[in-house]
Amino acid sequence: MQPIARHFEEKRQYIRMQIDAPAQVITEDGITHHVTCVDLSSHGIQLESSEAFAQGDTGEFLLAPGGGPITPLHARFRILRVKEVSPHTYRAGATLEALN
């Protein structure tokens, strides 16, 4: 029996959840940035922002739940890549280094 062929994006080690949720990023200089978390996995996030982050930037990531008794996600992150997807709109991929 042959395995089913999968697209590259589906071969990742961790499942990504597609979300569209407001979040906050606090960079090492203490500035709070309002971003949109577009996907989330157990070890990483993809953010959309009107500001470009730099590869290697670190800080705190906070994703508040939409309601109910769910604890907010609070984690340390490191930016791995940044891409401008349209004028003044950037997508950043980051690894989650530690949960707080």
N, C-alpha and C positions, 0 to 999 in steps of 0.2 A: 504494500500500500504506500503510495507516494504522499509525502506531506503536502499540505495546501500551501501554495505560494502566497507570500505576504509582501506588502509594500514595505519599503525601508522604515517608514515612520512607525510601523506596527511591530518592528523587531526590537524595540527598546526593551531594556531589562525591567523597567518599571512602567506600569500603566499610567498614562496621563489622562487626567479628567479635564475636559474642556469646560471652562467656566467663564463668566463675564462678570466679575465682582470688583467693586471698589476696594482698594487697599492702600496702605501707607508704607512708605519706605523712609527710614531715617538714616541718612548717610553719616559717615564718620565726622563730618563737620557740623553735625547737629541739625541740619536742615531737613524738614519733613516735606516729602514729595507725595502728592496724591497721584496714584497710578491705577491702572486696571489690571487685575490678574486675569490672564486669558487662558492659562492652563496650569495645572498643578499635579505633581507626582510626589512620591514619598521622598525624593531626594532633590527636587528642583521645581522651579517656577518659570513662567514666561510672563513678562510684564509689558504693558503698553503705556507709553508716556509721551507727553509733549516735550519733555526734556531728554536729551541724550545722556545716558550714563556712560562711563568709560569702562573698558575691560579691566577687571581687577578691583573695581570699586567694591567696598564692603559696607555693611551696616545691618540695621534691624528691619525686618519685614513683619507687618501686622495685617492679618486678614480677619476681620470681625465677621461672625456669623450673621445670617439674615434674621435670626430670631430663635427662640427656643433655648433649651438648656445646653447649648453647645459652647465649648470653650473656644475663645479666639485662637487662631494660629499665630504664634509669635516665634520668630526664628532669626538666626544670623544667616546672612547670605553673602555670596561673592558673585559678581557679574562675570560671566564667561564670554558672552558675545553680545553685540549690539548691531542692529540693522535699521536703517531708515526705510520705513515702508510707504510713506507718503510725506509730503512737505510738513515738517513740524510734528511728525508722528514716528515714534521709534519703538521697536520691539527689542527687549533685552531678555536673554536667557541667563538664568542664575542657578547656582547650586545652593542647596540649603545645608549649611555647615553644622548647625546645632539648633535644637529646639530649646526655647526658653520657657 
